[in-house]
């Protein structure tokens, strides 16, 4: 679970970094790059889909890892149960060993009793010849009567018959004795073998006990590992809770980021559109500035011409004043001339004065026409100057308005840059958290690897113990089979008809040939 969360955080941090790198691109690029943010946003969407797929795959992998851990925990519990069963079996083996040792002791006691029983029989068989020879000598030395001898012969024949019947039983008994001796030897060999096997089993049991001690130590370490596993489970549960909280936080952050991305995308589109419109307006302003510069140049030329016209007008006004003065002078002269004409009507020079007066009238008319033309030009220049001033005021207002818009866009850009800086700080913090979680994840992987190695060692030890216990159980079954055979032999011996010591004595005392046969057979 922790691996999954750390990977999700890493992928999330990578997505945030990519988004920030995408948002922190320089805004002042050529017009040909205006369509790139949409492609970048599409790439971010595809990368987000890929990251979601990766997160799903990591969740599946985490689920399988969790299942494997549960299976391993079940195997640990099963191994604990097997260890308990092994301890119970070892206790049973120790009890069986004690019972086998007791049975062996009883078998040794039975063998010693059999040997004690056979030794007096051998001694009696050895003394049979001497006893029979003594009986014959004593009968010959007594010198009984014939009737007495017949009675004795009858008794001897009856005894002989009885001895013959006993003689028929003695070989069987001897064979049984031999069989018992062979069985006793075989039992001794078996007992020796059993002793050797028991010693081997003791060694094996000591080894097994040593291994069991090691295994108990390992179980103690396993209990410590269980404690550590419980602690790790608790930590995992706490991590699960924390990761659940972080998942909810991550989901909320993802939703917020998606909303912010949508907003940022909208803002980016708006900024791009505004940038394009601003660039268009700037181009229009540039063109208008060029036109205005041209108009200003023309206006300056017009101002120069106007100044020149003012100068010319001033000159004309002075000329007009002069002309007015001249006109007044001419008017006074005309009046004088009129007076002179009135006085000198009859003078011959009147015709010449009329001609002069006519010329002067023509000059006055021409000067008045020129003055009117100059006044009309002056009024036209005034109107053009006024129009140029009005246009300049409008241009200044438009420039101020656009400067305000540029300032507003600059403020928006500063706000966006502040947001980007905040996001960068948050991503740096998330990066630090993801690095810490990555370290924890690596340490947890090392711990899990160590636990896996310990589990593999415990499994190997358990397999070795199971093999040794199986060998011990096989040896135990073999010993039990042989001990059952020995017990059957002893039971058959006990169930067989016991020999009477008196009959054996009689058999030994009356039939010396059998003792010889027994001696030969021995």
Helices and strands as residue ranges (DSSP letters): H 2-23, G 31-33, H 36-126, H 128-142, H 146-343, H 350-495, H 501-510, H 512-521
